[in-house]
């Protein structure tokens, strides 16, 4: 039973890492109660914006908008690569996920991710990320990166592109030590 809980806990943290990896994919592609309408990607002095609906269409149908196609072309990236990232998924029990994300370790990870992926005002980042993750899992016990973006509860999601690698390294170090934590 304890081993099963540790495995489930590890899966939840892998889900959080997938969120970060999805953000890496957004950076890699040079993309910039209510659902998010757009992502604002900031990298050094650059700032780009892309509509979530364009990403949803790409993820669900493979069709690509003109503006998204232009961004991908400038970045010399393929739409199929971005589509694969947006459709990365993980099976997860939404109740268990909610419990893990409300633990000390879950709060820590959400706070770390919230410094890179956040609301425009930088308020309630933990709650926004937790809400997007749990809402995404509720309907089908599965979470895809695109669902997290669609369910983020502010009109904009800001991504600090120049801090993605640093935050990923921190969280990867934490996750690698999860079996040593006592919950």
C-alpha positions in Angstrom: 0.0 0.0 0.0 2.8 2.4 0.9 4.6 1.5 -2.3 1.5 2.1 -4.3 1.1 5.6 -2.7 4.7 6.4 -3.5 4.2 5.4 -7.1 1.1 7.5 -7.3 2.9 10.4 -5.7 5.8 10.1 -8.1 3.2 10.1 -11.0 1.7 13.3 -9.7 5.1 15.0 -9.6 5.8 13.7 -13.1 2.6 15.5 -14.1 3.9 18.7 -12.7 7.2 18.2 -14.6 5.1 17.6 -17.8 3.6 21.0 -17.2 7.1 22.4 -17.1 8.2 20.4 -20.1 5.1 21.7 -22.0 6.4 25.2 -21.2 9.8 24.1 -22.5 8.0 23.1 -25.7 6.4 26.5 -25.9 9.7 28.2 -25.5 11.3 25.7 -27.9 8.7 26.7 -30.5 9.3 30.4 -29.8 5.7 30.9 -28.9 4.7 33.3 -26.8 -13.4 30.6 -13.1 -12.5 31.7 -16.8 -10.2 29.9 -19.1 -7.0 31.4 -20.4 -7.3 33.1 -23.8 -3.6 33.6 -24.6 -0.1 32.9 -23.5 2.4 35.7 -23.2 5.9 34.4 -23.6 8.7 36.6 -22.2 12.3 35.9 -23.0 14.8 38.6 -22.1 13.4 41.7 -23.8 11.2 39.8 -26.2 7.5 39.3 -25.6 5.2 37.3 -27.9 1.5 36.4 -27.6 -0.4 33.4 -29.0 -4.1 32.5 -28.6 -4.9 29.4 -26.6 -7.6 28.6 -29.2 -4.9 28.4 -31.9 -3.0 25.9 -29.8 -6.2 23.9 -29.0 -7.0 23.6 -32.7 -3.5 22.4 -33.5 -3.6 19.9 -30.6 -7.0 18.5 -31.5 -7.1 18.6 -35.3 -3.6 19.2 -36.5 -4.7 22.4 -38.3 -2.5 25.4 -37.8 -3.3 29.1 -37.9 -1.4 31.5 -40.1 0.1 33.3 -37.1 1.1 30.1 -35.3 2.6 28.9 -38.6 4.6 32.1 -38.9 5.9 31.8 -35.3 7.0 28.2 -35.9 8.6 29.1 -39.2 10.6 31.9 -37.6 11.7 29.4 -34.9 12.5 26.8 -37.6 10.2 24.3 -35.8 7.6 21.8 -37.0 3.9 22.0 -36.1 3.9 18.2 -35.4 6.5 18.7 -32.6 4.4 21.3 -30.9 1.3 19.2 -31.3 3.0 16.2 -29.7 4.0 18.4 -26.7 0.5 19.8 -26.3 -0.9 16.3 -26.3 1.5 14.9 -23.7 -0.7 13.2 -21.1 -0.7 11.3 -17.9 -3.4 9.3 -16.2 -4.1 10.5 -12.7 -6.8 10.3 -10.1 -8.1 13.8 -9.6 -8.8 13.4 -5.9 -5.3 12.0 -5.2 -3.8 14.8 -7.3 -5.7 17.4 -5.4 -4.4 15.9 -2.1 -0.8 15.8 -3.3 -1.0 19.4 -4.6 -2.3 20.5 -1.2 0.7 18.9 0.7 3.8 20.8 1.7 5.8 19.3 -1.2 2.9 20.1 -3.6 2.8 23.7 -2.4 6.6 24.0 -2.8 6.5 22.7 -6.4 3.5 24.9 -7.3 5.3 27.9 -5.9 8.4 27.1 -7.9 6.5 26.6 -11.1 4.5 29.7 -10.3 7.6 31.8 -10.6 7.9 30.8 -14.3 4.3 30.2 -15.3 2.0 32.7 -13.6 -1.0 35.0 -13.8 -0.5 38.6 -15.1 -0.7 40.0 -11.5 1.4 37.1 -10.1 -1.3 36.7 -7.4 -2.8 33.3 -6.5 -0.3 31.4 -8.8 -0.4 28.3 -6.6 -4.2 28.2 -6.6 -4.3 28.9 -10.4 -1.9 26.1 -11.3 -3.6 23.7 -8.8 -7.0 24.5 -10.2 -5.9 24.0 -13.8 -4.3 20.7 -13.1 -7.2 19.3 -11.0 -9.9 20.6 -13.4 -8.0 19.0 -16.3 -8.1 15.6 -14.5 -11.8 15.7 -13.5 -13.5 14.7 -16.7 -11.4 11.8 -17.8 -8.8 11.1 -15.1 -6.2 12.2 -17.7 -4.3 15.4 -18.1 -2.9 16.8 -21.3 -0.7 20.0 -21.5 -3.3 21.7 -23.7 -6.0 21.0 -21.1 -3.9 22.7 -18.4 -3.5 25.8 -20.7 -7.2 25.8 -21.5 -8.2 25.5 -17.8 -5.9 28.1 -16.4 -8.3 30.4 -14.6 -7.0 33.8 -15.8 -7.4 35.4 -19.2 -3.6 35.3 -19.8 -0.8 32.9 -18.8 2.6 34.5 -18.5 5.7 32.3 -19.1 9.1 33.6 -18.1 11.1 31.8 -20.8 14.5 32.8 -19.6 13.8 31.0 -16.2 12.5 27.7 -17.5 15.7 25.8 -17.5 16.6 26.9 -13.9 13.2 26.0 -12.5 13.2 22.6 -14.3 16.6 21.8 -12.7 15.3 22.7 -9.3 12.1 20.6 -9.5 14.0 17.7 -11.1 16.3 17.6 -8.1 13.3 17.7 -5.8 11.4 14.9 -7.6 14.5 12.7 -7.7 14.4 12.7 -3.9 10.7 12.1 -3.4 11.0 8.5 -2.0 13.1 10.1 0.8 10.3 12.5 1.9 7.8 11.3 4.5 4.2 12.5 4.0 
